[in-house]
């Protein structure tokens, strides 16, 4: 068995930057991924089905499925924030100098 030369690289703190996305796009993807994770966390904490979640978020059930499938490209930050607000979640944004 041959050994592959592996090298550990420090993370930038943004997986999307580490994957090679431009900084502006990586920041947007990170925000949307966190919002999608918050939606999934809400659904799981409530113990509801995707259909029930769709009703609460006022979207079609396939949209909830797309969130679970990680189809980030299908959602804007605005849409995700609106979905969270619909179920009584408050979204705060913090802006600071990049590392």
N, C-alpha and C positions, 0 to 999 in steps of 0.2 A: 504494500500500500504506500503510495507516495504522499508526502506532506505538502500541502499547499502553503505558500508563503502568505500568511495573514498578518495584517497590521491593524492595530487598534487606532482609531481616529477619534479625537474628542468631538463631542456633539456641539453643535452651535446653539442648542436649546430649541431648535425648530426642526423637526424631522423633515419638513418639506424643503428647507434650505439644504439640509444634508443630502437630500435626494437630487439636488441640482436645480431646483426651481429658482427663478429670479427672486430677489429679496421681496419685492412688492407682492408678487404672486404667492410666495411662501407665507407671508404674513396673513394674507386674505384666506388662504387655505387653512391655516392654523386656527383662525377665529371661527371659521365655519365648522371645522371639525370639533371644536370645543362646544359650539352650540348644538351640533348634532348629538354629541355625547350627553349633553344636558337633557335633551329630549328623550333619549333612550333611558337615562337614569330616572327621569320622571315616570315614564311608562312602567319601568320595572318596580319602582318604589310604590306605585299605585296598584300593582298587580293586575293590570288591565290587558285586554287583548289589543291587537293592532287595530281591529275594527272599532273598539271602544275608544282607543286613542285618537283615531281618525275623527270621530264625532267630536271629541273634546277640542281637538286642534282645528276643527272645521276644514279638513282636507279629505281627499279620497284615500281609502285604505292603501292603495298602491304607493302613495307618497310616504306613508309610514314604513312600508316595506323597503322603499328606496333608501330611507335613512338607515335602516338596519343593514342594508347591503353596502353602505358606505359610498353611495353615489353622490359624492360631494359636489360634482360638477352640475348637478341638477338643481341646486339650492343656492339662493343668494343669502347674504347675511341678513338682509331685511326680512325675507320670508321666514327665516329661522327665528329671528327675534320676535316677529309677530306671532308665530306659533307659540313660543314660550309665554308671551304676554297674555295670550288667550287663556292659558291655564293658570294665570296668577303668578307667573315667575317674573322676577325683575332682573334685567340684564344690566350689568355695569361694565364700563370699558375703562381700562387703565392704559395710559399712554406714557411711555418713558423712552429715554435714549437707548438705542440698540447697543448691544454688547460689541 
